[in-house]
Each structure stands twice: as structure tokens, then as C-alpha cells.
């Protein structure tokens, strides 16, 4: 179980690094779409480096 936990943490750290490289953290105006895109990018982890570029759009009323 320790190996699984380490793999999940490494997966999420790689996703967070990918989001940082795409400058998703630099905006001072967070909105639904930006927060969702950051979350999906972090969850995608290393898949970001295989060409996956997740984007989320959402509208609030």
C-alpha cells in the first residue's frame, strides 16, 4: 500500500508541475473555468506530457 500512495503523490506532483509550466497559477482573478482547468491538469498528471491538454469551461449565472 505504501508504493501505491507514493505513486499517487508523484502522479499529482507531476500534474501540479505541468500546471505551473502552463502558468495556470499566475492569474490573480480565479474563476470557475481556471480552477477547474487547474484541477483537471493536476489529476491528469504525466499524461500532460503526452499531448493531453485538458481545458474546462463553465458558466456561472
Secondary structure, DSSP 4 states (H G I P E B T S, - for coil): -HHHHHHHHHHHHHHHHHHHHTTTT--SS--HHHHHHHHHHHHHGGGGGGT----------
